[in-house]
Amino acid sequence: MGMLASLISGLASGETVAAVRRARTAAIVYALAALAALCGLGFLVGAAYIWVAGRYGPMAACLGFGIGFLVIAGLLLLIYQLSAGARARRRARRRNADMKAVGITAALAILPTLLKGKGGLGTILGPVIALAAYAIYRENIKPDADDPGAGEAK
């Protein structure tokens, strides 16, 4: 309930509106700067083309620029595909951390209710002891010798 009250008070004070306004202004400025940079890059490519066309001829300049941009595009796609595995692992770690945080928060939120209930401490200690016993069991289990996939982390 306290979180909702702070959110409402933030909205009422206008602090949120000011933050949104600053973010929108920054986005517009960055978009205009990116547009100007792209125009500048286009003129530089045009100037390079004119220089190469004057030196080697228009056909060689067209072929060279076309092949050069296709090679750049291929390299970008190759790098993106090679880094896809690392991005997926990073997302999985972040998702696991988020789920763990949600679980801990939920457990801490319900803890006072469980302690006040009829089961009391036994309601909490039972599953905790079971989890500890299972962790000890998993740590001490030996993989089968005839199972080639046993013992590998999956």
N, C-alpha and C positions, 0 to 999 in steps of 0.2 A: 504494500500500500504506500510505503514511503517513496518508492521509486516512481509511482504514478503521480504522487504529489509534487515531487521535484520536476517531473516532466511538465506538468501543468503550470507550475510556477515559472519554469523557464520559458514556456510559450507565452505566458501572460506578460512577462517582463520585456518581451521583445528581443531578448538575447538570441533566440533561435532565428528570428527574422533577419537580424543583422548578420548572423553567420551565413545564412543562405545568400544574402545579398553580396557579401564579400566573396563567397565561392562562385557565384554567377559572374561577377565582375572579373575575377581571376580567370575563369574559363573563357570569357570573351577575349581578354587580352592575349592569352596563350593561343587561342584559335587564330587571331589576327597575326600574331608573330609567326605561327606555323605557315599561314598562307603567304606571308611576305618571304619567308625562307624558301618555300617551294617555288615562288616566282623567281627569286634570285638563282636558285639551283637550275631552273629551266633556262634562264638566260646564259648561265655558265656552260650548260650543255650545248646550247645553240652556238655560243662563241667557239667552243672546242670543235664542234662540227664544221663551222666555217673555216677554222684554221686547218683542220685535217683535210677538208675538201680542197682547199687551195693548194695544199702540199701534195696530196696523193690522188686527187680527183674525186668527183662526187660519188661514183659507184663504190669505190674502195671505202670512202668515209661512211656511206650508208651501211655497207656490209659489216664494217668494223664496229660501228655503234650498235647495230642490231645484234650481232653476236655477243658483244660485250654486255649489253643489257640482259640478254638471255642467260649468259653465264652467271651474272650477278643474281638473277631471279632463281636459278637452279641452286646456287650456293645458299641463298637465304632459306629455301625450302628444305635443303639437306640439313642445315644446322637446326632448323625448327624441328624436323623429325627426329634428329639425334638427341635433342634435349627433351623430347616428349616424355621419356621414361622418368627422368629426374623430376619433371613437373608433376607427374602422376604420383610419385613417391612423396613429394612435398605436400601435395593436397591430401594424401592418405594420412600422413603424420598429423597435419593440422586438424583433419576431421576427427582422428582418434583423440587428440588432445582436447578438442571441443566437447566430444562426447564424454570423456572422462570428467571434465569440469562440470558438465551438466549433471552427471551422475553424482558427483560429490556434493554439488549444491543441493540436489534433491534429497540426498541422504541427510545432509545437515539440516535441511528444512523440516524433515519429518521426524528427526531424532527426538525433539522434546515431546512430541505426541506419542511416540513409542514408549518413552520412559514413563509417561504418566499412565499408560494403559495397564490392563490387567496382567499382561505377560511381563511387563517391566523390562528389566535388564536381560532376562532370558530370551526375549523376542529379538534382541539385537545380537547377543553373544552366540546364539545358535548358528545362524548363517555365517557369522565371522569365523567361528571354529571350523565349520564345514569347508569354507573357502581355504582356510589355512591348511587343513588336512589334505584337501585336493592339491594344493600347490606343493606340499611335501611329497605326495604320491607322484605327481608329474615329474618332480625333480629327481626322484630316486628310481623311476622306472627305467629298465634297460631295453633298448630296441632289439627286435629279433634279428638274429644273424642272417637268416635267409631272406629278409625283407630289404631289398636294395634302397628303398626310399625312406626307410625308418631312420630317424635321427636327424634328418635334414630339416632345416627351417623352411616353412612354406608360407 
